[in-house]
Amino acid sequence: VYKRQELRRDGSPLANLRRVLNAIGRQHGEKGSCGCLLGITMAEFSTDDPDMAALVRGHLRRVEDAFVEALERARDAGEIDPLPAPRDHARLLLGALQGLALIGRITDEPALPRSIVRAAIATLGDDHT
């Protein structure tokens, strides 16, 4: 889930998070990006299908949880400020990256997805280490 193992690598939790976000930005900035299966599914499926809705919500929650864990590790290491709450910040990153995946499908400007990632990374603040 969103490179959870990469987020859990030894070393700086903030550096791991930045590396994952940058990799996602590069992926969706490449010509021919197909976007994200989760984002495409969210855009296409009917919420009248409770099984599909549960499946998509479950995956979104796992992605969110992976970001929460990474943000908590970075906070506990003193690399980021304690506010906003890690769950709130994880949801911001989740929303930005899902939008990024959809934008990556249609953009002809590779810098656009990278710009979104730079802005998302900027919300993490300066490295306090």
The first five atom37 places (N, CA, C, CB, O) and aatype in JSON, in Angstrom:
{
  "aatype": [19, 18, 11, 1, 5, 6, 10, 1, 1, 3, 7, 15, 14, 10, 0, 2, 10, 1, 1, 19, 10, 2, 0, 9, 7, 1, 5, 8, 7, 6, 11, 7, 15, 4, 7, 4, 10, 10, 7, 9, 16, 12, 0, 6, 13, 15, 16, 3, 3, 14, 3, 12, 0, 0, 10, 19, 1, 7, 8, 10, 1, 1, 19, 6, 3, 0, 13, 19, 6, 0, 10, 6, 1, 0, 1, 3, 0, 7, 6, 9, 3, 14, 10, 14, 0, 14, 1, 3, 8, 0, 1, 10, 10, 10, 7, 0, 10, 5, 7, 10, 0, 10, 9, 7, 1, 9, 16, 3, 6, 14, 0, 10, 14, 1, 15, 9, 19, 1, 0, 0, 9, 0, 16, 10, 7, 3, 3, 8, 16],
  "atom_mask": [
    [1, 1, 1, 1, 1],
    [1, 1, 1, 1, 1],
    [1, 1, 1, 1, 1],
    [1, 1, 1, 1, 1],
    [1, 1, 1, 1, 1],
    [1, 1, 1, 1, 1],
    [1, 1, 1, 1, 1],
    [1, 1, 1, 1, 1],
    [1, 1, 1, 1, 1],
    [1, 1, 1, 1, 1],
    [1, 1, 1, 0, 1],
    [1, 1, 1, 1, 1],
    [1, 1, 1, 1, 1],
    [1, 1, 1, 1, 1],
    [1, 1, 1, 1, 1],
    [1, 1, 1, 1, 1],
    [1, 1, 1, 1, 1],
    [1, 1, 1, 1, 1],
    [1, 1, 1, 1, 1],
    [1, 1, 1, 1, 1],
    [1, 1, 1, 1, 1],
    [1, 1, 1, 1, 1],
    [1, 1, 1, 1, 1],
    [1, 1, 1, 1, 1],
    [1, 1, 1, 0, 1],
    [1, 1, 1, 1, 1],
    [1, 1, 1, 1, 1],
    [1, 1, 1, 1, 1],
    [1, 1, 1, 0, 1],
    [1, 1, 1, 1, 1],
    [1, 1, 1, 1, 1],
    [1, 1, 1, 0, 1],
    [1, 1, 1, 1, 1],
    [1, 1, 1, 1, 1],
    [1, 1, 1, 0, 1],
    [1, 1, 1, 1, 1],
    [1, 1, 1, 1, 1],
    [1, 1, 1, 1, 1],
    [1, 1, 1, 0, 1],
    [1, 1, 1, 1, 1],
    [1, 1, 1, 1, 1],
    [1, 1, 1, 1, 1],
    [1, 1, 1, 1, 1],
    [1, 1, 1, 1, 1],
    [1, 1, 1, 1, 1],
    [1, 1, 1, 1, 1],
    [1, 1, 1, 1, 1],
    [1, 1, 1, 1, 1],
    [1, 1, 1, 1, 1],
    [1, 1, 1, 1, 1],
    [1, 1, 1, 1, 1],
    [1, 1, 1, 1, 1],
    [1, 1, 1, 1, 1],
    [1, 1, 1, 1, 1],
    [1, 1, 1, 1, 1],
    [1, 1, 1, 1, 1],
    [1, 1, 1, 1, 1],
    [1, 1, 1, 0, 1],
    [1, 1, 1, 1, 1],
    [1, 1, 1, 1, 1],
    [1, 1, 1, 1, 1],
    [1, 1, 1, 1, 1],
    [1, 1, 1, 1, 1],
    [1, 1, 1, 1, 1],
    [1, 1, 1, 1, 1],
    [1, 1, 1, 1, 1],
    [1, 1, 1, 1, 1],
    [1, 1, 1, 1, 1],
    [1, 1, 1, 1, 1],
    [1, 1, 1, 1, 1],
    [1, 1, 1, 1, 1],
    [1, 1, 1, 1, 1],
    [1, 1, 1, 1, 1],
    [1, 1, 1, 1, 1],
    [1, 1, 1, 1, 1],
    [1, 1, 1, 1, 1],
    [1, 1, 1, 1, 1],
    [1, 1, 1, 0, 1],
    [1, 1, 1, 1, 1],
    [1, 1, 1, 1, 1],
    [1, 1, 1, 1, 1],
    [1, 1, 1, 1, 1],
    [1, 1, 1, 1, 1],
    [1, 1, 1, 1, 1],
    [1, 1, 1, 1, 1],
    [1, 1, 1, 1, 1],
    [1, 1, 1, 1, 1],
    [1, 1, 1, 1, 1],
    [1, 1, 1, 1, 1],
    [1, 1, 1, 1, 1],
    [1, 1, 1, 1, 1],
    [1, 1, 1, 1, 1],
    [1, 1, 1, 1, 1],
    [1, 1, 1, 1, 1],
    [1, 1, 1, 0, 1],
    [1, 1, 1, 1, 1],
    [1, 1, 1, 1, 1],
    [1, 1, 1, 1, 1],
    [1, 1, 1, 0, 1],
    [1, 1, 1, 1, 1],
    [1, 1, 1, 1, 1],
    [1, 1, 1, 1, 1],
    [1, 1, 1, 1, 1],
    [1, 1, 1, 0, 1],
    [1, 1, 1, 1, 1],
    [1, 1, 1, 1, 1],
    [1, 1, 1, 1, 1],
    [1, 1, 1, 1, 1],
    [1, 1, 1, 1, 1],
    [1, 1, 1, 1, 1],
    [1, 1, 1, 1, 1],
    [1, 1, 1, 1, 1],
    [1, 1, 1, 1, 1],
    [1, 1, 1, 1, 1],
    [1, 1, 1, 1, 1],
    [1, 1, 1, 1, 1],
    [1, 1, 1, 1, 1],
    [1, 1, 1, 1, 1],
    [1, 1, 1, 1, 1],
    [1, 1, 1, 1, 1],
    [1, 1, 1, 1, 1],
    [1, 1, 1, 1, 1],
    [1, 1, 1, 1, 1],
    [1, 1, 1, 1, 1],
    [1, 1, 1, 0, 1],
    [1, 1, 1, 1, 1],
    [1, 1, 1, 1, 1],
    [1, 1, 1, 1, 1],
    [1, 1, 1, 1, 1]
  ],
  "atom_positions": [
    [[0.86, -1.18, 0.0], [0.0, 0.0, 0.0], [0.9, 1.23, 0.0], [-0.97, 0.0, 1.23], [1.61, 1.51, 0.96]],
    [[0.84, 1.97, -1.11], [1.62, 3.18, -1.3], [3.04, 3.02, -0.75], [0.93, 4.36, -0.62], [3.55, 3.87, -0.01]],
    [[3.65, 1.91, -1.13], [5.05, 1.69, -0.8], [5.28, 1.71, 0.71], [5.91, 2.74, -1.47], [6.22, 2.33, 1.2]],
    [[4.42, 1.02, 1.44], [4.5, 0.99, 2.9], [5.89, 0.57, 3.38], [3.44, 0.03, 3.47], [6.41, 1.13, 4.34]],
    [[6.48, -0.41, 2.71], [7.81, -0.85, 3.14], [8.84, 0.27, 2.98], [8.25, -2.09, 2.34], [9.75, 0.41, 3.8]],
    [[8.69, 1.05, 1.93], [9.59, 2.19, 1.73], [9.39, 3.22, 2.84], [9.35, 2.85, 0.35], [10.35, 3.81, 3.33]],
    [[8.14, 3.42, 3.23], [7.86, 4.36, 4.32], [8.44, 3.88, 5.64], [6.35, 4.57, 4.46], [8.77, 4.7, 6.5]],
    [[8.57, 2.58, 5.81], [9.05, 1.99, 7.07], [10.56, 1.76, 7.09], [8.35, 0.69, 7.32], [11.09, 1.24, 8.07]],
    [[11.25, 2.12, 6.03], [12.7, 1.89, 6.0], [13.4, 2.53, 7.18], [13.3, 2.42, 4.69], [12.9, 3.5, 7.76]],
    [[14.54, 2.0, 7.52], [15.37, 2.61, 8.57], [15.8, 3.99, 8.12], [16.61, 1.73, 8.89], [15.75, 4.31, 6.93]],
    [[16.22, 4.79, 9.05], [16.67, 6.14, 8.73], [15.57, 7.15, 9.02], [0.0, 0.0, 0.0], [14.69, 6.92, 9.84]],
    [[15.65, 8.24, 8.33], [14.73, 9.35, 8.56], [13.32, 9.04, 8.04], [15.27, 10.61, 7.9], [13.15, 8.82, 6.84]],
    [[12.33, 9.03, 8.91], [10.95, 8.84, 8.44], [10.52, 9.93, 7.47], [10.0, 8.79, 9.63], [9.8, 9.66, 6.51]],
    [[10.94, 11.15, 7.71], [10.58, 12.25, 6.81], [11.22, 12.08, 5.44], [10.99, 13.6, 7.42], [10.57, 12.3, 4.42]],
    [[12.48, 11.68, 5.41], [13.14, 11.43, 4.12], [12.45, 10.29, 3.37], [14.63, 11.09, 4.34], [12.3, 10.36, 2.15]],
    [[12.03, 9.25, 4.1], [11.31, 8.14, 3.46], [10.01, 8.63, 2.86], [11.04, 7.02, 4.48], [9.66, 8.26, 1.73]],
    [[9.28, 9.45, 3.6], [8.0, 9.97, 3.1], [8.23, 10.85, 1.87], [7.28, 10.77, 4.2], [7.49, 10.74, 0.89]],
    [[9.21, 11.7, 1.93], [9.52, 12.56, 0.77], [9.9, 11.73, -0.44], [10.65, 13.54, 1.11], [9.5, 12.03, -1.57]],
    [[10.68, 10.68, -0.22], [11.12, 9.82, -1.33], [9.91, 9.15, -1.99], [12.13, 8.75, -0.82], [9.83, 9.08, -3.21]],
    [[8.98, 8.64, -1.17], [7.78, 7.99, -1.7], [6.93, 8.99, -2.47], [6.95, 7.35, -0.57], [6.48, 8.69, -3.58]],
    [[6.71, 10.16, -1.9], [5.9, 11.17, -2.59], [6.54, 11.58, -3.91], [5.71, 12.41, -1.7], [5.84, 11.7, -4.92]],
    [[7.84, 11.79, -3.92], [8.53, 12.15, -5.17], [8.44, 11.03, -6.21], [10.01, 12.48, -4.88], [8.28, 11.31, -7.4]],
    [[8.54, 9.79, -5.77], [8.44, 8.67, -6.71], [7.05, 8.62, -7.34], [8.75, 7.33, -5.99], [6.91, 8.35, -8.53]],
    [[6.02, 8.88, -6.54], [4.66, 8.89, -7.07], [4.5, 10.04, -8.07], [3.63, 9.01, -5.93], [3.87, 9.87, -9.11]],
    [[5.07, 11.2, -7.75], [5.01, 12.33, -8.67], [5.7, 12.05, -9.99], [0.0, 0.0, 0.0], [5.2, 12.41, -11.05]],
    [[6.85, 11.4, -9.92], [7.56, 11.03, -11.16], [6.75, 10.04, -11.97], [8.95, 10.45, -10.85], [6.65, 10.16, -13.19]],
    [[6.18, 9.05, -11.29], [5.39, 8.03, -11.96], [4.22, 8.66, -12.73], [4.86, 7.0, -10.95], [3.97, 8.3, -13.88]],
    [[3.53, 9.58, -12.11], [2.36, 10.17, -12.75], [2.72, 11.33, -13.67], [1.39, 10.64, -11.7], [1.85, 11.89, -14.34]],
    [[3.99, 11.69, -13.7], [4.44, 12.72, -14.63], [4.97, 12.15, -15.93], [0.0, 0.0, 0.0], [5.28, 12.89, -16.86]],
    [[5.08, 10.82, -15.99], [5.59, 10.18, -17.19], [4.52, 10.13, -18.27], [6.1, 8.77, -16.88], [3.33, 9.96, -17.98]],
    [[4.95, 10.28, -19.49], [4.02, 10.17, -20.61], [3.38, 8.79, -20.59], [4.74, 10.43, -21.96], [4.05, 7.78, -20.38]],
    [[2.09, 8.76, -20.81], [1.38, 7.5, -20.83], [0.97, 6.99, -19.46], [0.0, 0.0, 0.0], [0.56, 5.84, -19.32]],
    [[1.07, 7.85, -18.43], [0.63, 7.43, -17.1], [-0.83, 6.99, -17.17], [0.82, 8.58, -16.07], [-1.68, 7.68, -17.74]],
    [[-1.1, 5.86, -16.58], [-2.48, 5.34, -16.57], [-3.24, 5.77, -15.33], [-2.47, 3.83, -16.66], [-4.39, 5.39, -15.15]],
    [[-2.59, 6.55, -14.48], [-3.24, 6.95, -13.25], [-3.16, 5.85, -12.22], [0.0, 0.0, 0.0], [-2.27, 5.0, -12.26]],
    [[-4.08, 5.87, -11.33], [-4.11, 4.93, -10.21], [-5.39, 4.12, -10.3], [-4.0, 5.67, -8.84], [-6.47, 4.69, -10.48]],
    [[-5.28, 2.82, -10.19], [-6.46, 1.97, -10.29], [-7.5, 2.36, -9.25], [-6.07, 0.5, -10.13], [-8.7, 2.33, -9.53]],
    [[-7.06, 2.71, -8.06], [-7.98, 3.13, -7.01], [-8.73, 4.39, -7.43], [-7.24, 3.36, -5.69], [-9.96, 4.45, -7.3]],
    [[-8.01, 5.38, -7.92], [-8.66, 6.62, -8.33], [-9.61, 6.41, -9.49], [0.0, 0.0, 0.0], [-10.71, 6.98, -9.51]],
    [[-9.21, 5.61, -10.44], [-10.08, 5.33, -11.59], [-11.33, 4.6, -11.11], [-9.32, 4.48, -12.66], [-12.44, 4.9, -11.55]],
    [[-11.14, 3.65, -10.22], [-12.29, 2.91, -9.68], [-13.24, 3.85, -8.94], [-11.81, 1.79, -8.74], [-14.45, 3.76, -9.11]],
    [[-12.68, 4.76, -8.12], [-13.52, 5.71, -7.39], [-14.33, 6.57, -8.34], [-12.67, 6.59, -6.47], [-15.49, 6.88, -8.09]],
    [[-13.71, 6.96, -9.43], [-14.38, 7.85, -10.38], [-15.46, 7.12, -11.18], [-13.36, 8.45, -11.33], [-16.41, 7.75, -11.65]],
    [[-15.33, 5.82, -11.34], [-16.22, 5.08, -12.23], [-17.31, 4.27, -11.55], [-15.42, 4.17, -13.05], [-18.37, 4.06, -12.13]],
    [[-17.08, 3.8, -10.31], [-18.04, 2.87, -9.75], [-19.23, 3.6, -9.13], [-17.37, 2.0, -8.7], [-19.17, 4.78, -8.81]],
    [[-20.31, 2.86, -8.99], [-21.53, 3.4, -8.39], [-21.51, 3.12, -6.9], [-22.8, 2.79, -9.05], [-21.24, 2.0, -6.47]],
    [[-21.81, 4.13, -6.11], [-21.86, 3.93, -4.66], [-23.05, 3.06, -4.26], [-21.94, 5.28, -3.94], [-23.21, 2.72, -3.09]],
    [[-23.89, 2.7, -5.24], [-25.01, 1.8, -4.97], [-24.53, 0.36, -4.78], [-26.02, 1.85, -6.12], [-25.29, -0.5, -4.34]],
    [[-23.28, 0.1, -5.1], [-22.71, -1.24, -4.93], [-21.98, -1.27, -3.59], [-21.74, -1.61, -6.12], [-20.84, -0.83, -3.5]],
    [[-22.62, -1.79, -2.54], [-22.02, -1.74, -1.2], [-20.72, -2.54, -1.09], [-23.02, -2.26, -0.19], [-19.84, -2.16, -0.32]],
    [[-20.59, -3.62, -1.83], [-19.36, -4.41, -1.76], [-18.19, -3.63, -2.36], [-19.53, -5.75, -2.5], [-17.1, -3.6, -1.79]],
    [[-18.42, -3.0, -3.51], [-17.37, -2.21, -4.13], [-17.02, -1.01, -3.26], [-17.79, -1.76, -5.54], [-15.85, -0.68, -3.1]],
    [[-18.03, -0.37, -2.72], [-17.79, 0.79, -1.86], [-16.94, 0.39, -0.65], [-19.12, 1.41, -1.39], [-16.01, 1.11, -0.28]],
    [[-17.25, -0.74, -0.05], [-16.48, -1.22, 1.1], [-15.04, -1.53, 0.7], [-17.14, -2.46, 1.71], [-14.11, -1.23, 1.45]],
    [[-14.86, -2.14, -0.45], [-13.53, -2.46, -0.94], [-12.7, -1.2, -1.15], [-13.62, -3.26, -2.25], [-11.55, -1.13, -0.71]],
    [[-13.26, -0.21, -1.82], [-12.54, 1.04, -2.1], [-12.26, 1.78, -0.8], [-13.35, 1.93, -3.06], [-11.15, 2.27, -0.6]],
    [[-13.25, 1.87, 0.08], [-13.04, 2.56, 1.36], [-11.95, 1.87, 2.18], [-14.35, 2.6, 2.17], [-11.14, 2.53, 2.83]],
    [[-11.94, 0.54, 2.14], [-10.91, -0.19, 2.87], [-9.52, 0.11, 2.35], [0.0, 0.0, 0.0], [-8.58, 0.28, 3.13]],
    [[-9.39, 0.18, 1.03], [-8.08, 0.48, 0.46], [-7.66, 1.92, 0.8], [-8.09, 0.27, -1.07], [-6.51, 2.18, 1.14]],
    [[-8.6, 2.84, 0.69], [-8.29, 4.23, 1.05], [-7.83, 4.32, 2.5], [-9.53, 5.13, 0.83], [-6.89, 5.05, 2.82]],
    [[-8.48, 3.57, 3.37], [-8.11, 3.59, 4.79], [-6.69, 3.03, 4.98], [-9.12, 2.78, 5.62], [-5.93, 3.55, 5.79]],
    [[-6.35, 1.99, 4.25], [-5.0, 1.42, 4.39], [-3.93, 2.41, 3.91], [-4.89, 0.11, 3.6], [-2.87, 2.53, 4.53]],
    [[-4.21, 3.11, 2.83], [-3.27, 4.13, 2.34], [-3.15, 5.23, 3.39], [-3.72, 4.72, 0.97], [-2.05, 5.65, 3.74]],
    [[-4.28, 5.69, 3.86], [-4.29, 6.74, 4.9], [-3.5, 6.28, 6.12], [-5.75, 7.09, 5.31], [-2.68, 7.03, 6.65]],
    [[-3.74, 5.05, 6.57], [-3.03, 4.52, 7.74], [-1.52, 4.46, 7.52], [-3.56, 3.14, 8.08], [-0.75, 4.72, 8.44]],
    [[-1.11, 4.13, 6.31], [0.33, 4.09, 6.01], [0.94, 5.49, 6.15], [0.58, 3.53, 4.58], [2.03, 5.66, 6.68]],
    [[0.21, 6.5, 5.66], [0.69, 7.87, 5.8], [0.67, 8.31, 7.27], [-0.16, 8.83, 4.95], [1.59, 8.99, 7.72]],
    [[-0.36, 7.93, 8.02], [-0.42, 8.28, 9.45], [0.79, 7.71, 10.16], [-1.73, 7.75, 10.1], [1.45, 8.41, 10.93]],
    [[1.08, 6.46, 9.91], [2.22, 5.81, 10.55], [3.52, 6.55, 10.22], [2.32, 4.33, 10.13], [4.34, 6.79, 11.1]],
    [[3.71, 6.9, 8.97], [4.93, 7.61, 8.56], [5.0, 8.99, 9.23], [4.99, 7.77, 7.02], [6.06, 9.39, 9.7]],
    [[3.88, 9.69, 9.26], [3.86, 11.02, 9.88], [4.1, 10.94, 11.39], [2.53, 11.72, 9.59], [4.79, 11.79, 11.95]],
    [[3.54, 9.95, 12.04], [3.77, 9.77, 13.48], [5.23, 9.47, 13.76], [2.89, 8.66, 14.03], [5.8, 9.98, 14.72]],
    [[5.83, 8.64, 12.92], [7.26, 8.34, 13.09], [8.11, 9.6, 12.91], [7.7, 7.25, 12.09], [9.05, 9.84, 13.66]],
    [[7.76, 10.41, 11.9], [8.5, 11.65, 11.66], [8.3, 12.63, 12.82], [8.05, 12.3, 10.33], [9.24, 13.29, 13.25]],
    [[7.08, 12.71, 13.32], [6.81, 13.58, 14.48], [7.58, 13.1, 15.7], [5.29, 13.61, 14.8], [8.21, 13.91, 16.39]],
    [[7.54, 11.8, 15.98], [8.22, 11.25, 17.14], [9.74, 11.41, 17.05], [7.87, 9.78, 17.3], [10.42, 11.48, 18.08]],
    [[10.26, 11.46, 15.83], [11.7, 11.67, 15.62], [12.05, 13.16, 15.67], [12.13, 11.07, 14.26], [13.22, 13.53, 15.55]],
    [[11.05, 14.01, 15.84], [11.29, 15.45, 15.89], [11.53, 16.08, 14.53], [0.0, 0.0, 0.0], [12.08, 17.18, 14.44]],
    [[11.13, 15.38, 13.47], [11.39, 15.88, 12.12], [10.29, 16.8, 11.61], [11.55, 14.74, 11.17], [10.52, 17.61, 10.71]],
    [[9.1, 16.69, 12.18], [8.0, 17.58, 11.79], [7.3, 18.06, 13.05], [7.0, 16.85, 10.83], [7.4, 17.45, 14.11]],
    [[6.58, 19.16, 12.91], [5.8, 19.7, 14.02], [4.64, 18.76, 14.34], [5.28, 21.12, 13.68], [4.19, 18.01, 13.47]],
    [[4.17, 18.8, 15.59], [3.07, 17.92, 15.97], [1.72, 18.3, 15.36], [2.94, 17.91, 17.46], [0.78, 17.5, 15.38]],
    [[1.62, 19.48, 14.82], [0.35, 19.92, 14.22], [0.57, 20.17, 12.74], [-0.19, 21.19, 14.91], [1.63, 20.67, 12.38]],
    [[-0.37, 19.85, 11.87], [-1.68, 19.29, 12.18], [-1.58, 17.84, 12.64], [-2.6, 19.39, 10.98], [-0.52, 17.22, 12.53]],
    [[-2.67, 17.33, 13.13], [-2.7, 15.94, 13.58], [-2.3, 15.03, 12.42], [-4.12, 15.56, 14.11], [-2.68, 15.28, 11.28]],
    [[-1.54, 13.97, 12.71], [-1.1, 13.07, 11.63], [-2.25, 12.53, 10.78], [-0.35, 11.92, 12.22], [-2.09, 12.4, 9.57]],
    [[-3.37, 12.2, 11.37], [-4.49, 11.67, 10.58], [-5.0, 12.73, 9.6], [-5.64, 11.19, 11.51], [-5.27, 12.42, 8.44]],
    [[-5.13, 13.98, 10.06], [-5.58, 15.05, 9.17], [-4.59, 15.26, 8.03], [-5.76, 16.36, 9.96], [-4.99, 15.42, 6.88]],
    [[-3.31, 15.25, 8.36], [-2.28, 15.46, 7.35], [-2.25, 14.29, 6.36], [-0.9, 15.65, 8.01], [-2.07, 14.49, 5.16]],
    [[-2.44, 13.08, 6.88], [-2.47, 11.91, 6.01], [-3.62, 12.01, 5.01], [-2.6, 10.62, 6.84], [-3.48, 11.62, 3.85]],
    [[-4.74, 12.54, 5.46], [-5.89, 12.69, 4.57], [-5.62, 13.74, 3.51], [-7.14, 13.05, 5.37], [-6.06, 13.6, 2.37]],
    [[-4.91, 14.78, 3.87], [-4.51, 15.78, 2.88], [-3.62, 15.15, 1.8], [-3.78, 16.96, 3.56], [-3.84, 15.35, 0.61]],
    [[-2.63, 14.38, 2.24], [-1.73, 13.71, 1.28], [-2.51, 12.72, 0.42], [-0.59, 12.99, 2.03], [-2.29, 12.64, -0.79]],
    [[-3.4, 11.97, 1.03], [-4.21, 11.0, 0.28], [-5.02, 11.69, -0.81], [-5.14, 10.24, 1.24], [-5.05, 11.25, -1.95]],
    [[-5.68, 12.78, -0.45], [-6.49, 13.51, -1.43], [-5.63, 14.1, -2.53], [0.0, 0.0, 0.0], [-6.0, 14.04, -3.71]],
    [[-4.49, 14.67, -2.16], [-3.6, 15.26, -3.16], [-3.08, 14.2, -4.13], [-2.42, 15.98, -2.47], [-3.03, 14.43, -5.33]],
    [[-2.71, 13.05, -3.6], [-2.14, 12.02, -4.46], [-3.19, 11.33, -5.33], [-1.42, 10.98, -3.64], [-2.89, 10.93, -6.45]],
    [[-4.4, 11.2, -4.83], [-5.45, 10.64, -5.69], [-5.78, 11.6, -6.82], [-6.71, 10.32, -4.87], [-5.98, 11.19, -7.96]],
    [[-5.84, 12.89, -6.5], [-6.04, 13.88, -7.55], [-4.88, 13.88, -8.54], [0.0, 0.0, 0.0], [-5.08, 13.98, -9.75]],
    [[-3.68, 13.77, -8.01], [-2.48, 13.73, -8.83], [-2.53, 12.57, -9.82], [-1.23, 13.62, -7.95], [-2.16, 12.71, -10.99]],
    [[-2.99, 11.43, -9.35], [-3.06, 10.25, -10.23], [-4.02, 10.48, -11.38], [-3.48, 9.01, -9.43], [-3.75, 10.08, -12.51]],
    [[-5.14, 11.12, -11.1], [-6.1, 11.4, -12.17], [-5.57, 12.46, -13.12], [-7.44, 11.84, -11.57], [-5.71, 12.34, -14.33]],
    [[-4.96, 13.49, -12.57], [-4.37, 14.55, -13.41], [-3.27, 13.97, -14.29], [-3.82, 15.7, -12.54], [-3.14, 14.33, -15.45]],
    [[-2.48, 13.06, -13.72], [-1.39, 12.44, -14.47], [-1.85, 11.7, -15.7], [0.0, 0.0, 0.0], [-1.1, 11.55, -16.66]],
    [[-3.09, 11.22, -15.69], [-3.64, 10.51, -16.86], [-3.84, 11.42, -18.05], [-4.96, 9.85, -16.5], [-3.72, 10.97, -19.19]],
    [[-4.14, 12.7, -17.8], [-4.53, 13.57, -18.91], [-3.56, 14.71, -19.2], [-5.87, 14.13, -18.63], [-3.66, 15.35, -20.25]],
    [[-2.64, 14.97, -18.31], [-1.76, 16.11, -18.51], [-0.72, 15.82, -19.59], [-1.07, 16.49, -17.21], [-0.27, 14.69, -19.75]],
    [[-0.36, 16.86, -20.3], [0.75, 16.74, -21.25], [1.93, 17.56, -20.73], [0.32, 17.22, -22.67], [2.88, 17.85, -21.47]],
    [[1.87, 17.91, -19.47], [2.9, 18.72, -18.83], [3.5, 17.92, -17.66], [2.32, 20.09, -18.34], [2.93, 17.94, -16.57]],
    [[4.62, 17.24, -17.86], [5.19, 16.41, -16.81], [5.5, 17.17, -15.52], [6.44, 15.77, -17.31], [5.55, 16.57, -14.45]],
    [[5.71, 18.46, -15.62], [6.03, 19.24, -14.42], [4.82, 19.4, -13.5], [6.56, 20.61, -14.82], [4.99, 19.65, -12.31]],
    [[3.62, 19.25, -14.03], [2.42, 19.46, -13.22], [2.33, 18.48, -12.05], [1.18, 19.34, -14.08], [2.17, 18.94, -10.92]],
    [[2.43, 17.17, -12.25], [2.39, 16.26, -11.1], [3.54, 16.5, -10.11], [2.44, 14.81, -11.59], [3.34, 16.41, -8.9]],
    [[4.71, 16.82, -10.62], [5.83, 17.09, -9.71], [5.57, 18.35, -8.89], [7.13, 17.25, -10.51], [5.98, 18.43, -7.73]],
    [[4.89, 19.32, -9.49], [4.54, 20.54, -8.77], [3.57, 20.23, -7.62], [3.92, 21.57, -9.74], [3.7, 20.78, -6.53]],
    [[2.61, 19.37, -7.88], [1.66, 18.98, -6.84], [2.4, 18.3, -5.7], [0.58, 18.04, -7.42], [2.11, 18.57, -4.53]],
    [[3.34, 17.44, -6.02], [4.11, 16.75, -4.99], [4.97, 17.75, -4.2], [5.0, 15.66, -5.61], [5.07, 17.65, -2.98]],
    [[5.59, 18.7, -4.89], [6.38, 19.7, -4.17], [5.52, 20.45, -3.16], [7.03, 20.69, -5.15], [5.95, 20.7, -2.03]],
    [[4.32, 20.81, -3.56], [3.41, 21.53, -2.65], [3.01, 20.63, -1.48], [2.15, 22.02, -3.41], [2.94, 21.09, -0.34]],
    [[2.75, 19.35, -1.76], [2.39, 18.42, -0.68], [3.55, 18.26, 0.3], [2.0, 17.04, -1.25], [3.34, 18.25, 1.51]],
    [[4.76, 18.15, -0.23], [5.94, 18.02, 0.63], [6.14, 19.29, 1.45], [7.19, 17.72, -0.21], [6.55, 19.22, 2.61]],
    [[5.86, 20.43, 0.86], [6.03, 21.7, 1.58], [5.12, 21.76, 2.81], [5.73, 22.89, 0.65], [5.45, 22.43, 3.79]],
    [[3.97, 21.07, 2.76], [3.07, 21.08, 3.93], [3.68, 20.35, 5.12], [1.74, 20.45, 3.56], [3.21, 20.5, 6.25]],
    [[4.71, 19.57, 4.86], [5.37, 18.84, 5.95], [6.28, 19.75, 6.76], [6.18, 17.67, 5.39], [6.7, 19.39, 7.86]],
    [[6.59, 20.91, 6.23], [7.46, 21.86, 6.92], [8.92, 21.52, 6.74], [0.0, 0.0, 0.0], [9.28, 20.57, 6.04]],
    [[9.73, 22.31, 7.37], [11.17, 22.1, 7.31], [11.58, 20.94, 8.19], [11.92, 23.37, 7.73], [10.99, 20.68, 9.23]],
    [[12.6, 20.25, 7.75], [13.18, 19.16, 8.51], [13.81, 19.75, 9.77], [14.23, 18.36, 7.67], [14.68, 20.62, 9.67]],
    [[13.37, 19.3, 10.95], [13.87, 19.84, 12.21], [15.08, 19.11, 12.75], [12.79, 19.81, 13.22], [15.53, 19.4, 13.86]],
    [[15.62, 18.16, 12.0], [16.78, 17.41, 12.51], [18.05, 18.15, 12.21], [16.83, 16.02, 11.91], [19.13, 17.67, 12.55]]
  ]
}
